[in-house]
Amino acid sequence: ALWRNKLCLSSFSACETEHNKSMEMGNQHPSITRLQEIQKEVKSIEQQVIGFSGLSDDKNYKKLERVLTKQLFEIDSVDTEGKGDIQQARKRAAQETEHLLKELEQNANHPHRIEIQTIFKEAQSLVKEKIVPFYSKISLRKARYHTLTKICAVQEIIEDCMKKQPSLPLSEDAHPSVAKINSVMCDVNKARGTLIALLMGVNSNETCKHLSCVLSGLMADLDALDVCGHTEIRNYRKEVVEDINQLLRYLDLEEEADTTHAFDLGQNHSILKIEKVLKRMREIKNELLQAQNPSELYLSSKTELQGLIGQLDEVSLEKNPCIREARRRAVIEVQTLITYVDLKEALEKRQLFVCEEYPAHKAVWNVLGNLSEIQGEGEEKCKAARKQAVKLAQNILSYLDLKSDEWEY
């Protein structure tokens, strides 16, 4: 591991030294810049490769292998223009990437891996038999979230097709590479329809693995094209590459469907943010209920609660009905507490002004006062009483509004 790190550091330092020399001489060559970007992307997954502890049939293995293979294609597609320094830089970048691929393969095929995997499967069987039944609801939430995510993915694919204005195929007379790009674009459109059918389970003849290989092959075909000096054609190829990458992202998400966390809504960042807001809201409520002089906390509490409403407004719904419903319920809870604080303030101010009141007005205030006490308890047995009190208060207020309106046939 130490030798490997030294090798990577020395290669990176050499590339950096070459970069500094180029900058001293003037603008850096675009090919050198591209190679440095690729090396940076490879470096970003190095720790994942080094720390990989599964077998070669694991999804993470295939994902890392696909990423590294893609980077090799990217390196091979860099035009050296026959310059020695660029050729050497491309060779070093390829060696680093190939070294990581070899490292990944060795990790997955280590003699002790199968033995470890056997032990894991035995533990897995015990968990499935003894523990999983206690957490069946978690698997149901995961299944629901998985289904919603697939539906939302198909919706996004269709919406993108409807609102996107793709470039029309260029004339094949413009450049020899145009014909190949046009052909790949047609294949990508077919793959898009295949992906939709795959996500919705209406195509039993296709698999995520095969479709991913098809798309990766199309990507390799595009990377192999020489379009140097032709900006329009390069941009056209870039559009098709972006379409392929988007479809690959959907496939990656689908391949992660069997992992514990991928579709666990309880671990979703939006849900975690909502839960954080609710936790703080409950803390504020307890502070108000336990304070000896709660009126001193009214202003600061309402200000903070309004801020929590703002945080909930910023929560990303991710086109997911579950997250939308969770946020809606959280907003109602926070708004209810704000209403409770407003009511307590109004009741205290009313006590400062003693004056004649209509019986109906007095009845409303009495109901509201009792309602505020019930609302502060929050126990299950108080729900029915609270519901009736709210209903009565609303009816009285509606009656007063009716009497104050000037209305005639």
Order of alpha helices (4+ residues) and beta strands (2+ residues): alpha-alpha-alpha-alpha-alpha-alpha-alpha-alpha-alpha-alpha-alpha-alpha-alpha-alpha-alpha
